[in-house]
Structure formats: C-alpha cells, structure tokens
Amino acid sequence: MLLPGIGTMVGALACGIAGGVYGCRASSTLVNRIGDQTGYDMEARKCDVCSDIFMHRKYASSNDHISNHPEMERQVRIYADGVYDLFHFGHVQQLKQIKDRFSGAHLMVGVISDEDCFKYKLKKPVMSHQERIQSVKLCPYVDEVITQPPFYPTIEFLNRFKIDLAAHDDFPYPVGSEHIDDCYTPFKDADRFLTTIRTPYISTTELVSRITSRYNEYK
C-alpha cells in the first residue's frame, strides 16, 4: 500500500490535533442523512480538513446507556456481498466504487458459501469457498471479510454487525421462495442502500462461457 502524500498527512495531523480521538469534526459538510432502525438520527459527514467521510450520530433517547455523550462519531461501515467466483476486475471495480464514494469507510465483504450458491443459484462456483475468500481478502479495498454471510442480507444482519449501508447494483434481486421482487427493497426504503454500477462486458458467467466455447483451444 502506498504511503499517503504530504498533503494528506498534514490534513490527518490537523484533524488529529483539532479533534482528538475522533479527528476534526468541528468543520464538516453534510453528505447524506441515513435512516436508522435503531432509534438514532444518523448523518454521513465529510471532514472539511482531510475529506474523510464519517458517521455522525445523535442519540434520540435520553435512556440510552451512554446518553451523557450527546454525539458519537465513527467510520461509515458498508457491506457488500457476492460469490466473487473467478475474481476479476469487475469485482474490484465494484469495491473501488464504494471506497471512492466514502473515503475512509470500513468495507466489509460477505463471500457466499458453496452450499448457499448451490441452494439458491443451483450451481457450484468454479473456485472453492476458501479460494474465493482469499481472493477477496487480497483486494486492497477490502477491510474485513465475512465468511458465512446470509445469501439474502437483512436489516437485522446489518444492525448485528453495526453496518450502516448495504452496497449492490440497482437491479432487482428477487427472492422466489418468498415472492419478494427485490431483497434490497428494505434497505432502499430505510435509506441504507448504496448503489454500485456493474462493469460492462465482464462477469464470471461471461468468463465461464468464453472458456467452455474455446475449450479445444485451451487443451
């Protein structure tokens, strides 16, 4: 990983001096308000000094166990998931989009198990679960890997891991067994959905198709 430039280092130092543990938060710009199912008012704010984006959360309940602290600030925690089979630059572009959108965010990536792939997609990945986990771990944009995520994420899952946003492309992802048109609708309704854009002309399905159609060329 490259070391930050001098300007970034100076900005980070200024933030540390101005704001202590949480950095400079006296001067920041509102990026987005995020609905929260846990009773808090949340904002994503951008530090005017170092451009880092962080969560700004005001406690809504006087009965909160740390209600003596009027405000809490922390990194934005974002979740993305997928099979990530034959890990390719389209996958990397998706994860890079998230980091570009929320500089300094903590990106957690769920890698779907072989069993769930077969159960819900009726096919097995080319790479094993461990191979896919290791590929995702080595991506420089990934901060944490969840190795046994649910195939269909839920608001409860995000809350359990203290995740603010779920990131995925905006195409509907139906849950056929439950007659749900898009499993990401609850996240969109709660303003906890971050839209990513698919990279055209590259996908695991496309790569497998190329290999099988040119099989004799690869012998």
N, C-alpha and C positions, 0 to 999 in steps of 0.2 A: 504494500500500500504506500502511495506517495505521501511524503510529508506535506502538511499544509503550507501555503505560501505565507510570506511575511505579513501581508495584509490580514489574512485570516487569523494568524497567530496573534497579531496586535489586537484585532477585534475580539478574539476569545479572551485575551488577557483583560481588556477593558470591561468585558461582560463580567468576568470573574471578580474584578475589583468592585464594580458597581453593585453587583447583586449577590455576592457571597456564593453559597452552595448552589443556588438555582440560576446563577448568572444574572445579567442585566435584564430586568423586566420593567424598569421604570419607563422606558421608551419602547413601545411596541405597536404594531399595526394589526388590526383585526383581519384575519384571513377568512375564517368561516365559523359560524356557530354550529355546534354539533348537538343534536338531540341526544339525551341520555336517559335510559330507562331506570336509572338508579336514584333519581331524585335530585340530580345536580345540574347546575347550569354550566355548560362547558363551552369554551371558545378555543379555536386554534388561532394563535397569535404569532406574528413574525417579529423577532427582535430587530430593532432599527440599527443596532450596532453590528451584530455578526450575521444577520439574516437567518439565524436558526429558527425553526418553527417548533413551538412547544405548546403544550396544553395548559390552559388557564381555567381553573375550575373553582367556582364559588359555591360554598356549601349552602344548600337550600333549607336544611333542617337545623334548628337550634339544639336538637337532641343528638346530633352527630357526636361520635366519641372523640373527635378532635375538633369540635366546633369552636374551641378557643383560637384556632388558627383560621382567620377569615378567608384565606386564599391558599390554594396549593397549586404548584406549577410543576410540570414534568414533561418528559418527551411524549410526543404522539406515538402511540403503539398501533401499528397497522398489520392486518393479517391478509395473506394471500394463500391460496392453496391450489393444488393440481396434482396430476400424475407425474408430470415432468419426465416422461419417458424419452429416451434418446435426447437428452437435454441439449437444446440448441439455442441459437442466438435470438430466436423469437421469445423464448422463455426469459432470457437475460434482459431483453428489451422491456418486457412487462415489469420486471422487478426494478429496473433502472427508472422507468416512468414514475414509480411510487416514490423512490428516493429523490428524484428531480422535483416532484411536486411538494414533498415535505422534507426539506433538508434537515438532517439531524434526527429523523424519525427512527424508531426501533421497529425494524421489519421482521415479522415472524411469518415463517412459511410452513404450511402443512403439506406433507408428502403422503398422498393417499396409499394405503396398503395394497398389496397384491390381491388379498382376499376381497376388499371392497371394490377394487377395479373389476374383478370378475363378477361379483354380485350385482353391481349396478350398471356396468358397461358391457357385460357378457363377453369380455375378452381379457386376456392377461397381457401385462406390459412385456416388452422385449427385455428390458433390464429388470433385475431383481429390485426389491424394495430397498435393500441396503445400498445397491449401486446408485439408485436414484437419490437417496438421502445424501450420499457422499458428493454427488454431482452438485446438488443444491447448496450444500454446506460450503463448497469451494467458490460459490459465486460471491464476489466482493460486495454485492448489495444486500446480502442476507445477514441478519444479525442473530437469528435464532431459528432452529428447525423444530417443528412439532412432528414427531414420527408416527403418531397414531391419531390423526385428526378425524373428525366425523366426515363422511362423504358429503353430506349436506350440512353446512355450518348453520348455527342458530345464534340468536341474540344471547341466549343463556351461555353458550360456549364463549362468545366474546367477553361477556361480563366475568366469567370464571377466570379468564386469563388477563383481565383488565385491559382488553383491547378496545381501541376507540373506533376504528374503521375497518370494514371488510373491503378488499380491493378485488375487482374482477372486471372482465369486459361486460358491456351492457346488453349482450344478447340474453334472452330469457333462458333460464336453466330449469326445465320442468322436472317435477317430482311425480312421475307417472303413477306410482302406487298410491299416492295421496291426492291425486288430481289437482296438484298445485302447478300453476303455469310457470312460476319463476321462484326458485328457492331464495333469491336475493331480494324479493319484494319487502320482507320485514325490515331489512337494512336500509332500503331506499326510503321506506315510509318513516323510519326513525332518523333520517339524515346521518346514517352511519355507513354510507356506501361511497367508495371511491372508484370512479370509472377508469379503467385502463383500455388501451387500444391494441387490438391484435395486430401483429406484424404480418402483412400480406405475403402470400406465396411461400410461407414456411410453416409447417406443422409436423407433428410426429406422424400423423396419418399420411401426409404427403411424402415424408421420407420413407416410410414403410412401402408406400406404393411405388416409389422410384426403385427401391431395392428389389421388390418382387418382379416388377416389369422388366428389369435389366439383369435378372438373376444369372442368365448364361454368360453375361459379360464379366461377372464377378468371380466365376469359377476359377 
